[in-house]
């Protein structure tokens, strides 16, 4: 209280913490807020389904995975708003139950990729020269292998499980993010304020983490939020090959890829999960964009 | 000897580029006494800034020695170098580039204190006090404490840069063209501020600039650089009243005289600046020099002492 008075007496701006400032600015962007709300909604949906699975497994067994061939390929109706798939299962139920797989595998695998790629990319970009050459040539080797082939190789080597699936999605994405982080770090590291920080005696680790990365964040956030969409589609591809999420587990990508055969007769099986993936990726992008803007003090008002 | 704060001996800095060896600073020696100001002048790209940064070891010197307070700091290990950075600081040319855009004024001024662990980050009140004290010292209004650099004008930003350099209480500051990015009216304010601070804290400056008139009023000694070499060193009166090196003469003749009745006698330099990559023997100024002789382009000149404290590197005086 006394400090507030003192500040007022000195005519200072109100001191705000960095995070409350970011949140305040984030809230001003309607699209970003929509994106965040939709992602939070999806998180809520997945949590509810997890709770339902524990308390009442019958719902999962009777509505999500039980085949009912009489409803095969039914178009959307009042009873089945999203229609039914090739085994007569209600797509609405499958999309709702599939949320947790798609969203969490997508998000967590990109976080892993961002951590791996970010670390190597930042080191390569900051130190340059031989370190850069060695790290980036190794990354190039990884980039040269198609991501699907690499994912298959990882799963084949480690075996089918959710954690291996995360790695299989993350490892092909890591070099892509490493490139973005490296390029972004290189543009920032030669700025005079970095040199000023070095003249103050800060260690390289402090400079990278506290000074370079925050200023290199903008393209990284955008790329990472875009990559989540790629990751969701990669899961679908892996599921299609039979090494991702195993059927009959409902996962958006696998619903989409199995619908491929019935595209002519039943558009809704592919369009509806496709739309859901699209809106999710869009929301992640909008939220990522908003976060990038909110973290930039130059766009304060 | 005791009051010599900085002694530089045969300092050389080469950059190894794809097209050859770039000689940025070549064999420069000088001393600065405590509380004095050394002005370093020369045209763009002559290695002034590299010299300043090499002394602070922001660029590792290729060869030569740097003594600070009698200690050889040329090969000091990182931990001791970090301690030493408490005593030597730098003010940068461009206040738009030298401040982190994500740090408010208070964060920028507090950063040195946290990096050098003068305070723990939990001692918010003490840090805040110190920040406000520094802001008063450099003439920044306290209400700006939470502003970001992009909200402020060049002069105010440069005051932040000065506060950041001063907050650790250094003895020696390299000023790398601190006013050349500012408006003329603000230049004077900042220069006055820097002079006041020098008197108040007994600071020693190494003042890098391309503006001779700035350095004339500020320095106790002037070092003229051309293509990485020291071509002349002397007191302001020696340099301004009796410039010896043809390059210094040309530089001085470029200062405008504020009197239309005095005709300007310009020593116009012709020719282009020699490329600093893979320089051979001979005087580096020979190609543009009005008095160049045969030996100038073949034999490197030696540094000659003409009178006490006045050194020149030119064949005309050998």
Contacts between the chains, C-beta under 8 A, distances in Angstrom:
chain1	res1	chain2	res2	distance
A	10	B	132	7.8
A	10	B	142	4.5
A	10	B	143	6.7
A	11	B	141	7.8
A	11	B	142	6.8
A	11	B	143	4.2
A	12	B	142	5.9
A	12	B	143	5.1
A	12	B	145	5.2
A	12	B	146	6.5
A	13	B	143	6.6
A	13	B	144	7.9
A	13	B	145	7.2
A	13	B	146	4.3
A	13	B	147	6.8
A	14	B	146	7.5
A	15	B	106	8.0
A	15	B	145	7.6
A	15	B	146	5.4
A	16	B	146	7.4
A	191	B	97	6.1
A	192	B	92	5.0
A	192	B	93	7.8
A	192	B	94	6.4
A	192	B	97	4.2
A	192	B	98	4.0
A	193	B	97	6.9
A	193	B	98	5.4
A	193	B	99	5.6
A	193	B	100	4.5
A	195	B	53	7.7
A	195	B	58	5.9
A	195	B	92	7.6
A	195	B	98	7.9
A	196	B	90	7.0
A	196	B	92	6.3
A	196	B	98	5.4
A	196	B	99	8.0
A	196	B	161	7.7
A	196	B	164	7.0
A	197	B	100	7.7
A	197	B	111	7.2
A	197	B	115	7.4
A	198	B	58	6.1
A	199	B	56	5.8
A	199	B	58	5.9
A	199	B	85	6.5
A	199	B	89	6.4
A	199	B	90	4.9
A	200	B	85	6.2
A	200	B	89	7.7
A	200	B	111	6.8
A	200	B	112	4.7
A	200	B	115	4.9
A	200	B	116	7.0
A	200	B	164	7.8
A	200	B	168	7.5
A	201	B	81	7.3
A	201	B	82	4.0
A	201	B	83	7.8
A	201	B	85	3.8
A	201	B	86	7.5
A	201	B	115	5.7
A	201	B	116	5.9
A	202	B	115	4.7
A	203	B	78	8.0
A	203	B	82	8.0
A	206	B	115	7.0
A	211	B	100	6.3
A	214	B	102	5.3
A	215	B	100	7.1
A	215	B	101	7.0
A	215	B	102	6.2
A	295	B	102	8.0
A	296	B	102	7.9
A	297	B	101	6.6
A	297	B	102	5.9
A	297	B	104	7.8
A	297	B	148	4.6
A	297	B	150	7.4
A	298	B	101	6.1
A	298	B	148	7.4
A	298	B	150	5.1
A	300	B	148	7.1
A	300	B	151	7.9
